[in-house]
Amino acid sequence: MTDVLLRRGTPADYEPVIAVWRAVQAARRADRPAQAEHVDRARGYLRKPDAFLLAAEDVGGVVGVGLGMQGLADDGADPPLPGLCHIAMVFVAPERWGEGIGGRVVDGVLEEARSRGYERAQLWTYAENARAQRLYEGHGFRRTGRETKDDFGESITHYERVL
């Protein structure tokens, strides 16, 4: 693995992050481009006042991302749940999959969440994404038994862990 630095992200990282996110979406969805509303939602997550961004970068730029924020009741429809960090994004540039970058990003997000006083972390991942499931389960996340469909109609599975 090329040297990868994990650091706190800044607003200057938003567009490079979105570029990597688009590449991941294209790789997962047989090169179908992300719809404008999904790109806007991803940008909105980055700009949330309670969000914290971690960027994994090498000499070529951003190659991985983790984004945490305050968890909300009813999957984001209701007020904040004290002590709950929602991990909204973890992804790695497709050409860097399998290098261990995702694990470093998850570790960094969990460490940052703890430092902010969060007691638990949750996330959703695609039900058919065995690689992501191994990553999260290897970092102490457990399935809660909750599943739903995302905006693309794909099944997603809920995970949670104590910090």
Stockholm file with secondary structure:
# STOCKHOLM 1.0

chainA/1-163         MTDVLLRRGTPADYEPVIAVWRAVQAARRADRPAQAEHVDRARGYLRKPDAFLLAAEDVGGVVGVGLGMQGLADDGADPPLPGLCHIAMVFVAPERWGEGIGGRVVDGVLEEARSRGYERAQLWTYAENARAQRLYEGHGFRRTGRETKDDFGESITHYERVL
#=GR chainA/1-163 SS CCCCEEEECCGGGHHHHHHHHHHHHHHHTTTCCCCHHHHHHHHHHHHCTTCEEEEEEETTEEEEEEEEEEEEHHHHTSCEEEEEEEEEEEEECGGGTTSSHHHHHHHHHHHHHHHTTCCEEEEEEETTCHHHHHHHHHTTCEEEEEEEECTTSCEEEEEEEEC
#=GC SS_cons         CCCCEEEECCGGGHHHHHHHHHHHHHHHTTTCCCCHHHHHHHHHHHHCTTCEEEEEEETTEEEEEEEEEEEEHHHHTSCEEEEEEEEEEEEECGGGTTSSHHHHHHHHHHHHHHHTTCCEEEEEEETTCHHHHHHHHHTTCEEEEEEEECTTSCEEEEEEEEC
//
